[in-house]
Amino acid sequence: MFKYFNRICLINLTLLCLLIFLIAPFSSRASEPIKVAFIFSQTGIAINENIPGIEGARLAVDEINGHGGVLGRPIEMILLDNQSSPLRSKIAAQEAVKRNVTAVIGAMWSSHSLAIASILQEAKIPMITPASTKPEVTRTGDYIFRACFIDSFQGEVMAKFAYSDLGGRTSIVMGNLNEEYSLALAEYFEKSFKHMGGKVLYRGNYKGKAVDFKNILMEAKKFPSDVFFIPGYSRDSGLLINQAVKMGIKTTFLGGDGWDGPIYRYAGSSLNGSFFSNHWHPNVASLKSQHLQKMYRKKYGKKQIRVFVPLAYDSVMLLVDAIGRAGSLKKDKIRNALAQTKNYQGATGTINFDRNGDPKNKEASIIKCEKGKFVFLKTVRP
């Protein structure tokens, strides 16, 4: 009797040990963090736009993890520095693939996102860029998404503002030869402005990272115009405007979302009276936007919030929302959930993705540069 009982106990103990052995790896894996790569510039010329993006992304990750993560697992933020270079962006994307991340947030500049998109598409890793506005970025494939509007819309917005609101009929357009975003936005503005009946009197390109723009500005000065469109980032655009005004060029300067940065540092008071398009303004605040601003100021102690903060915040939240709806960490299911995003209420507005992975009908804000500040002027709907 006791021998039979002991045998039963031994069998039960063996089965229990086997069950624990089989379950343990799954239990351990269920609590492991979800690896997400963040490809941003932590060094180099692009940090003006990228550091705020990192802050916004970290704000979202901390918030999600503070509420227990997603699917019961925390987000692990794997920050990869692309050193403000398309080549280093490719290397960062390859590293993300090697680490078998669940998804990628980034990059910020269009030239950097174009460098990584094909690698991530081939690996079938979902990617969301917070701020790359060149249309070709998401045309790479169905795993590539963005949280921002695109340059074709932004160029049309500024062309219409120049023609209809400012009454401009003539324009100078100047792009950065080294930056895909700048050249694309310059092209879309020129095309839209001409379509409305305006004339582009001079179309020039400058080399990024330059300090002296005298030669190209001397050429531009030969063509007095109503508006001068400079779709670059804050450093180059600010220096160009400062030098143009000092050379006696009288016009209204216009730009795109790349101006949202320390442009006053480079342009000084020469920037006053200029206008640019943007994705967001803190004074036009939804409840989600107000929530973000409160958290950001508490965490970082900064008063001014750059547009790249809410764009990166929204990118992370869009990913987390998709993972939650997918109920899985399988990359194809996350991609499908992203594509099916409907009426997501983000800090920068309501987001619905079209078949290209671009937000549909996202609004733009027109901002006026006035006395060292960015003042909200109006909202433009598609």
N, C-alpha and C positions, 0 to 999 in steps of 0.2 A: 504493500500500500504506500509506504513512505517512499519507496524507490520510484513508484509510478508518479507520485506527487512531485518529487524532486525533478523527474524528467520533464513534467509539464512546466514547472517553474523555469527550468533551464531553457526550454523552447521559447517560452514567453519573454525571458530576458534577452535571448538572442534576437528575437523579432523586434523587441524594443530598441536594442542597440542598432540594428539594421535600419530601423525607421529613423532614428536620430541621425545616423550617418547620411541617409538619403536627403533628409529635410534640411540639415544644417547649412549646406552650401547655398540653398535657395533662400533660407532665412537671412543668411549673411549678405547675400547679393541684394535682397530686398531693401536693406538699410544702407547700401552703398550710395554715395552721392552720384548725381547725374552730371556727367562731364560735359561742359559747354565751353568751347573755345571762343575767346574774344580777341579778334585780330584788329589791333589799334596801333597808332603811332605813339610810342612813349618817348621817342627821341626824334630829332630832325625837324624839318621845316613845317610839318603838318601838325605839330602838337597844339597849336592854337585852337584847332577844331577837334582834336582827338582827346585831349585831357578832359574837357567837359563831357565828352561822350563816355569815357571811362567812369567818370563820377556818376552819370545818370544810370549806367548799367549796374554799377555796384550798389546804387541806391535800390534798384529793383531786386537784385539778388538778395540783399540783406532783408528786404521786406518779405519776400517769398519765404526765405529760410526762417525768418522770425515767426511765420505762421505755419511752420511745420513742413515746408517744402511743397513739392508736387508729387502726387502718387505716394505720399509718405516718405519721400526721399529729398534730401537737400540738393541744391544746385552747387556744383563745384565750378568756380570761376577760373578757368585756365587762360591767363592773360599772355598773349603772344605779341611781341613788339615787331612791327613791320618796318621800323626805322625810317618811315616816310618814303619808302621805296617800293615800286612795283615788283622788283626782283625779290626783295625781302618779304614782300607780301606772299609771293608764291612759296617761298621757303616756309613761311608760317603756316600756310594752308596744307602743305605736305606734312608738317609736324602734327597738325590737327588730325589729318587722316591716319597718321601713324599711331596716334594716341587713341584712335577709335572713339572720338567724341560723338555725342548724340546730335549736336547741332553747332553752328557757328554764328556768332553775332559780329558783324563787321563786313567789310571795312568801311571807313568813313569817306575818303576821297574816291571819286569814280575810277581814277586810274588804278588805284589799289584794289578796288572791288572787281574790276575787269580782270585783273591778274589772278585773282583767287577763284572766281566764279566757275571757270571751266574745270578746275581741279576738284572742287566740291561737287559739281554736277556729275562728273564721272564717278566719284566715290559715292554718289547718292546720299550726301549729307545735307540736310536743310540749312540754308543760309538766309539770314535777314540782315540787310544793310540798313543802318539807321538814316544815312544822309547822302548816299550816292544817287544823284539825280539824272545821270546820263541814261537815256532809255535802253541802250544796248546791254546794260548790266543784267537786267532780268530776262532779256531775250536769249541769254546763254542756255537756259533750260528750265524745266519745271520744278527744280528744287531751290530756285533762287527767288527771294522776295525782298521787298523794301518797305520801310515805314514812311517814307517821304513822297511828295509829289515828284513829277519828272520835269526835265528841262523844256520839253516841247510846250507844256502848260505854262511853266514859269516864264519862258521867253515871250509867249503870247500875252501873258498878264502885263509884263513890263512894256511891251510894244503898245498895247492898247492904252495903258496909263499914260505913256509918253504922248501918244497921238490925240487921245480923247480928253484926258484930264488936264494935261499940261499944254495942249495945243501945239505940240511940236510937229514940225513938218520936215525937218532935216536932222540928220544924226551922224555922229562918228561912232564906230564900233571897234573896240580893241580887246583882243583875247590873249591868253597866255599860251604860247606855243608848247609849253611843257606839261599842260594839264588838260586832260580830256574833257573834264567838266566845263572849263572855261570856253574852249573852242565850240563845244556843242551848244552851250547857252547863247554864245555870240551868234551862231548860225541861226538858231530858232528866233532870236530877237530880230535879226536882220530880215529874215523871210517874212515874219509877221508884220513888221513895220512897213516893208515895201508893199505887202498885200493890202494894207490899209490906205496906201497912197503916199506914204512918206518916202523920202529919199535918203539913202546912206551915201554921204559925200566922201567919206574916207573910211576904209576898212584896213586896220593894221593889226599886227601881232607882235608881242614883246616876248622876251625870254624870261621865264621865272627865275627868281632869286637875284635878279639884277638890282642895282642900287641907283644907277643913273639912267633915266628914261628920256634924256634931253633930245637925242636924235629923232626918235619916233614922235615925240611931242612937237618938235619943230615942223615935221611933216603935217601933223594933225592941225596945227595952228593955221595952216594955209587954207583950211576949210571951216570957216565960222559956222557953227551949227546950233540948233536949239537944244539938243540933248547930246550927251556923251555917255555911251553905255560901256561899262567896264565890268564884265562878269568874272571877276577873279576872287581870290581869297583876301583876307584883311590886310596882310602885309603889302603885297604888290599893288593892290588897288589903292590903299592909303598913300603909298609913296607916289604913285602916278598922279593922283588928285592933287596932292600937296605941290608937286613940281609943276603941274599944269597951271594951277592958279598963280604960282609965282612967276610963270612965264607969260602971264597975261591972257590966258585962255578963259573966256567968259561964256559959260554954258551951264546947264543943269546936269549934274552927274547922276547916273543911274547904275544900279548893280543888282546882283542876285543874292541868294541866301548865304553865299560865301563871305559876304560883308559882316555877317553876325559874328563879330570877334573884336579884338582890340584895334579896330581900324582907326579910331581917333588917335591912338598912340602914334600912328604913322602919318595921318592926314592933318591932324591938328584942326584948327578952326576952319580950314579950307573945305572941310566936309559938310559944314552947316548948309542946310538948304538942299541937300541931296536926298535921294529916295532909293529904297531897295525892297525886293520881295522877300518874304520869309514864310516859314511853316507855322509860326506860333508867336504870340506876344503875351507876356505875363499878365497884361491888363485885360486881355480877352480870355477870361479864365472859367473853364468848366469846373465842376466839383473835383474831378480827377486832377486837373491842372493845379487847383488850389492845394489839394492834398500833397502833390509832388513838391510844390514850392515850399510848403511848410516843413516837410521832411528834409529837403535839400538844405535849407537855411539852418536847420537844427544840426544836421550832420556836418556840414562844411563851413558854416559861419560866414557865407558869402551873400551879399545883397543882390548882385547882378546874376541872373541865371541865363546862360547862353542857350540858344535853341537846340544845340546838340545834346543837352542834358535830357529834355523830355523826349527827343527822338530816340535816343538810346534806351531810355526807360521804357518807352512803348515797345521797342523791339524785343526786349526781354519778356515783357508781359504778354506780348502776342505769342511768343514761343511757349511760355508756360501755359497760357490758355489753350493752345493747340495740343500740348502734351496731355493736359487734363481731359480734354474732349476725346482724344484718341484712346486714352486709358491704357497706353502702351508706350514703350520706349523704342519700338521698331520705327526706323527712320522713314519708311514708306508710309506708315500710318500717320506719323507726325506731319509729313509733307501734305498728305491728303487733308488732314484737319486744318492745316494752315490755309490751303486753297479754298476751304469751305468757310473761312472766317466771315461772319455776318454781323454787322453793326457792333463791332467791338468799340467800346467807349474808352479811347485813350486820352492821354494828357494833351496830345496835339490834335484831337478831333476824333470823329467816327471813322472807323476803318473797315472797308469791305474790299477784298482782293478781287481784281479782274483776272482773266485767263493768263495774263502775263506775270502775275505776282505783284502788280502795282496797286496801290490804294485807289479806289474809284471815287471820283467827285470830291477829292480832298481840297479844302479851301486854301487860299493864299492870303497873307496879310501884306499890305503896303505899309512900309515903315519910313518915317521921315527922320532925318538926322538933324537935330536941333539943340544947340548949346551943349554939346557933349553927350547928348542922350538920344536913345532910339524911341521915338514917339509913334504910337499906333495911329494910323491914318484911316484905313478902311480895310474891309474884307472883300475878297474877290472870289466868287464861286465859279466853277467850271461851266 
